[in-house]
Amino acid sequence: MSGKTNLSGLIRSMKPVLNDGDYVYCMVGAEDNIDVHEAICFFREKEGLTQILPKQVADARHITYEFIASWITLTVHSSLEAVGLTAAVSKALAEANISCNSIAAYNHDHIFVAKKDADRAMNILRAVSKQ
């Protein structure tokens, strides 16, 4: 499997990037007609389909949401078998009372934090990577 697995190397190389825009978590149904190219992520749960959408897409479709997030990408190519990166990131953010919602994709890990906490989260993640 490709990607880095060494935790200290992952943390030093994570280089967080704050993506432009606002993002929302939505429970959507077939009637919402979301184009797969508009969504950031889909996850099927027994209760329904969760999508992470750009806020403007949800607003244009009149889809309700409760949480407005900022999206941070950890640009290091982490292996899906790597151990501890998510824990280290969530621990550092939790110590600052910042909620984080993590998604591991094939190449990178992605963190969604409350919009109001984005700048603080970026500062914390940059500091963690320099330790």
Backbone hydrogen bonds, N-H to C=O, Kabsch-Sander energy under -0.5 kcal/mol:
donor,donor_aa,acceptor,acceptor_aa,energy
4,K,77,H,-3.1
10,L,6,N,-2.7
11,I,7,L,-2.7
12,R,8,S,-2.2
13,S,9,G,-1.8
14,M,10,L,-0.5
14,M,11,I,-0.9
17,V,73,T,-2.5
19,N,17,V,-0.7
19,N,71,W,-2.8
23,Y,69,A,-2.5
24,V,53,L,-2.7
25,Y,67,F,-0.7
26,C,51,Q,-2.6
28,V,26,C,-0.6
28,V,49,L,-2.5
32,D,29,G,-1.9
33,N,30,A,-1.3
38,E,35,D,-2.3
39,A,35,D,-0.9
40,I,52,I,-3.2
41,C,52,I,-1.2
43,F,50,T,-2.4
45,E,43,F,-0.6
45,E,48,G,-2.8
48,G,45,E,-1.1
49,L,28,V,-0.8
50,T,43,F,-2.9
50,T,48,G,-0.6
51,Q,26,C,-2.6
52,I,41,C,-2.3
53,L,24,V,-2.6
53,L,51,Q,-0.6
55,K,22,D,-2.8
57,V,54,P,-1.1
58,A,54,P,-1.8
59,D,55,K,-2.9
60,A,56,Q,-2.2
61,R,57,V,-1.8
62,H,59,D,-1.0
63,I,58,A,-2.7
69,A,23,Y,-3.6
69,A,67,F,-0.6
70,S,113,V,-3.1
72,I,70,S,-0.5
72,I,111,I,-3.4
73,T,17,V,-2.8
74,L,109,D,-2.9
75,T,14,M,-1.1
75,T,15,K,-1.3
75,T,73,T,-0.9
76,V,14,M,-0.9
78,S,76,V,-1.4
78,S,107,N,-1.1
79,S,4,K,-2.9
82,A,79,S,-1.4
83,V,5,T,-0.6
88,A,84,G,-2.7
89,V,85,L,-2.5
90,S,86,T,-2.8
91,K,87,A,-2.3
92,A,88,A,-2.1
93,L,89,V,-2.3
94,A,90,S,-2.7
95,E,91,K,-2.3
96,A,92,A,-0.6
96,A,93,L,-0.9
97,N,94,A,-2.1
98,I,93,L,-2.6
99,S,97,N,-0.5
101,N,112,F,-2.1
102,S,100,C,-0.5
103,I,110,H,-2.7
105,A,103,I,-0.6
105,A,108,H,-2.7
109,D,74,L,-0.8
110,H,103,I,-2.8
111,I,72,I,-3.3
112,F,101,N,-2.5
113,V,70,S,-2.1
113,V,111,I,-0.5
114,A,99,S,-0.6
115,K,68,I,-2.3
117,D,114,A,-2.1
118,A,115,K,-1.4
121,A,117,D,-2.8
122,M,118,A,-2.5
123,N,119,D,-2.2
124,I,120,R,-2.4
125,L,121,A,-2.8
126,R,122,M,-2.5
127,A,123,N,-2.1
128,V,124,I,-2.6
129,S,125,L,-2.0
130,K,126,R,-0.8
130,K,127,A,-0.8
131,Q,127,A,-0.5
131,Q,128,V,-1.1
